[in-house]
Amino acid sequence: MKTEAPTNVKADAPAGVPPEDAARLPDWSNTRPVADRYPGMDTSELPIEPYVSEDFFELEREKIFKKVWLYVGRAERIPKAGDYFVQVIEAVRSKKDGIAPSFIITRDQNGEVRAFYNTCMHRGTTVCWDQHESWETSHRRYFSCRFHGWVYDLDGSLKSVPDENQFFNLNKEQRGLKPVHCEVWKDFIFINVDPEPQQTLLEQIKPHADLLVDFPFEKMRKRGIWTAEVNVNWKVAIDAFQEGYHVNTVHAATLPEAFNGPLNPNCRPTSIRLHEQGNRSITFMVSPTFEPPEVEKWVRQRGSSWYAAGGEDAGLAYPGTNPDKDPFYAFDCHGFFPNMLVDPYIGGFYGHEFWPITVNRTRWIGSINFTEPEKPSDLITHEHGKTTLRDAFREDTVTLDASQVGLESGALETTILCDGEAAPRHLYNAVMEMVNS
Amino acid sequence: MDAALLPDEFAALERFVPDWVLDTEHERNAFRVKQKQEDLVDFYQTIFPMMDALCQYIDQFPLNAMPKPAAALLRLGQMLMEVVPAVEVYQQPDVPNAFEFERFHIITPRDPIKVLEN
């Protein structure tokens, strides 16, 4: 894997760029960051069928979403025994047009995070009827079904059955809530609905677990969450957030200069790792000529916003970030197969979940996470990262419906990707591999 | 008129109380996009020069025991961060050419602070 400093540096700096800065970056006119790292990589066009076909979506549900570990939430959300939330996952429904199952994610009496089907084992009724309008947490000492009052302990065991002696051959030990495999990595809770998962969570996310082993995810708290239902295939939605090629156009209003200055006008990635099993890690840079607006400057004297500002920031050791030591480091984007992006920077991380509903409907959830505030003014600096990132997401999301309309129009049979759009291709390839397995 | 809420050194912000003192990101964003741009600029220009003093004042108190004046100043400081992109970058209250406001839901949890009753 290539980690040495670039050798084909540009001799003449663009206007306004200090020559010593220019010398630290590749000569972009003669460089393709991804193809240079992965000589001989596939550069073919991508067929659009996997983004528009209902039949293909059914294969994805069966062969991917019902087989792999899926991130469902952070353990910080359920700090105490009996805290729980309900997660509806359309992509693992049992029938094509069936109803989406829901799951209880809770912490039991021993502090273990557990997941169960949210289904009473008497006659199947939903146990917890919570509809989390917001990122709320519910709390119960035990789970009782509203239909006939069966009561389950926090570890899922069936505790009591009203009028129990009227049942025939009821074995209470076999009628506990149906568990779902559940594992926690650095406060990220994952579940797997496959009764016999083909690999452990750590095997599935190994490249990220290795690269990010020291990043303090478990010390961070979710401080901004935004969601929208978008009319787009889940992969198209992910792809909109895992390349920089769109930044110059889509973010012309919110981030007009931060990432795409004269040294890198089209926001190419400065490093990219295409890992096994569809995982990928990308680093983006800030423009060294970017002059932040006044309040952002003030914020950066007190803390961080939502990306590192290059320069001195890039030299700060923040464990797990900036794997290739980019001197103008902004943030990393780690694609966790299948449906999560985690974007760490110096001081926090942001990220996305993409939940497929149908072939062309997806629930998007974006969020940002900071270390615990130590003093009230930390909440003010955090707020800067929240509002600027959120507003940029309002621009990203606007492209989504529009992309699906075009993909379904019949106008094109393939999409064509540039070097910096390697992550969309990597995701596509991993999906195809699993669907065809 | 009610007695002033804010300490004397922040008297210039009193005219933004209580309308601009909002507890959640959701409320602040909904408020921002409904204001006139000139009012956002006025707020920005009034509060930004005071921000160092404002932080110094609110940081006297622990997060879990904030008197009401300090909590109000914290909310006004957060409101500055809400209006900053509109004033410094977009020159209009909402993001231009953006995903529909009504379809985009802010579900941010409440801040981990406790405000004293009196």
HADDOCK unambig.tbl for C-alpha pairs under 7 A between the chains (distance, minus, plus):
assign (segid A and resid 134 and name CA) (segid B and resid 107 and name CA) 4.83 0.50 0.50
assign (segid A and resid 135 and name CA) (segid B and resid 107 and name CA) 6.05 0.50 0.50
assign (segid A and resid 135 and name CA) (segid B and resid 108 and name CA) 6.79 0.50 0.50
assign (segid A and resid 135 and name CA) (segid B and resid 109 and name CA) 6.13 0.50 0.50
assign (segid A and resid 223 and name CA) (segid B and resid 108 and name CA) 6.26 0.50 0.50
assign (segid A and resid 223 and name CA) (segid B and resid 109 and name CA) 6.44 0.50 0.50
assign (segid A and resid 224 and name CA) (segid B and resid 108 and name CA) 4.62 0.50 0.50
assign (segid A and resid 224 and name CA) (segid B and resid 109 and name CA) 7.00 0.50 0.50
assign (segid A and resid 225 and name CA) (segid B and resid 106 and name CA) 6.13 0.50 0.50
assign (segid A and resid 225 and name CA) (segid B and resid 107 and name CA) 5.28 0.50 0.50
assign (segid A and resid 225 and name CA) (segid B and resid 108 and name CA) 4.58 0.50 0.50
assign (segid A and resid 226 and name CA) (segid B and resid 105 and name CA) 5.54 0.50 0.50
assign (segid A and resid 226 and name CA) (segid B and resid 106 and name CA) 4.52 0.50 0.50
assign (segid A and resid 226 and name CA) (segid B and resid 107 and name CA) 5.61 0.50 0.50
assign (segid A and resid 226 and name CA) (segid B and resid 108 and name CA) 6.88 0.50 0.50
assign (segid A and resid 227 and name CA) (segid B and resid 104 and name CA) 6.05 0.50 0.50
assign (segid A and resid 227 and name CA) (segid B and resid 105 and name CA) 5.20 0.50 0.50
assign (segid A and resid 227 and name CA) (segid B and resid 106 and name CA) 6.60 0.50 0.50
assign (segid A and resid 228 and name CA) (segid B and resid 103 and name CA) 5.98 0.50 0.50
assign (segid A and resid 228 and name CA) (segid B and resid 104 and name CA) 5.08 0.50 0.50
assign (segid A and resid 228 and name CA) (segid B and resid 105 and name CA) 6.13 0.50 0.50
assign (segid A and resid 253 and name CA) (segid B and resid 90 and name CA) 6.07 0.50 0.50
assign (segid A and resid 253 and name CA) (segid B and resid 96 and name CA) 6.69 0.50 0.50
assign (segid A and resid 254 and name CA) (segid B and resid 89 and name CA) 6.52 0.50 0.50
assign (segid A and resid 254 and name CA) (segid B and resid 90 and name CA) 6.79 0.50 0.50
assign (segid A and resid 293 and name CA) (segid B and resid 88 and name CA) 6.54 0.50 0.50
assign (segid A and resid 375 and name CA) (segid B and resid 59 and name CA) 5.77 0.50 0.50
assign (segid A and resid 375 and name CA) (segid B and resid 62 and name CA) 6.51 0.50 0.50
assign (segid A and resid 375 and name CA) (segid B and resid 63 and name CA) 6.16 0.50 0.50
assign (segid A and resid 376 and name CA) (segid B and resid 58 and name CA) 6.21 0.50 0.50
assign (segid A and resid 376 and name CA) (segid B and resid 59 and name CA) 5.59 0.50 0.50
assign (segid A and resid 376 and name CA) (segid B and resid 63 and name CA) 5.71 0.50 0.50
assign (segid A and resid 377 and name CA) (segid B and resid 55 and name CA) 5.34 0.50 0.50
assign (segid A and resid 377 and name CA) (segid B and resid 58 and name CA) 6.84 0.50 0.50
assign (segid A and resid 377 and name CA) (segid B and resid 59 and name CA) 6.30 0.50 0.50
assign (segid A and resid 380 and name CA) (segid B and resid 77 and name CA) 5.96 0.50 0.50
assign (segid A and resid 380 and name CA) (segid B and resid 78 and name CA) 5.05 0.50 0.50
assign (segid A and resid 383 and name CA) (segid B and resid 78 and name CA) 5.93 0.50 0.50
assign (segid A and resid 383 and name CA) (segid B and resid 81 and name CA) 5.90 0.50 0.50
assign (segid A and resid 384 and name CA) (segid B and resid 81 and name CA) 4.97 0.50 0.50
assign (segid A and resid 387 and name CA) (segid B and resid 81 and name CA) 6.87 0.50 0.50
assign (segid A and resid 387 and name CA) (segid B and resid 82 and name CA) 5.79 0.50 0.50
assign (segid A and resid 388 and name CA) (segid B and resid 85 and name CA) 6.54 0.50 0.50
assign (segid A and resid 391 and name CA) (segid B and resid 95 and name CA) 6.49 0.50 0.50
assign (segid A and resid 394 and name CA) (segid B and resid 98 and name CA) 5.24 0.50 0.50
assign (segid A and resid 394 and name CA) (segid B and resid 99 and name CA) 5.05 0.50 0.50
assign (segid A and resid 395 and name CA) (segid B and resid 98 and name CA) 4.87 0.50 0.50
assign (segid A and resid 395 and name CA) (segid B and resid 99 and name CA) 6.15 0.50 0.50
assign (segid A and resid 397 and name CA) (segid B and resid 99 and name CA) 5.81 0.50 0.50
assign (segid A and resid 398 and name CA) (segid B and resid 98 and name CA) 5.72 0.50 0.50
assign (segid A and resid 398 and name CA) (segid B and resid 99 and name CA) 4.26 0.50 0.50
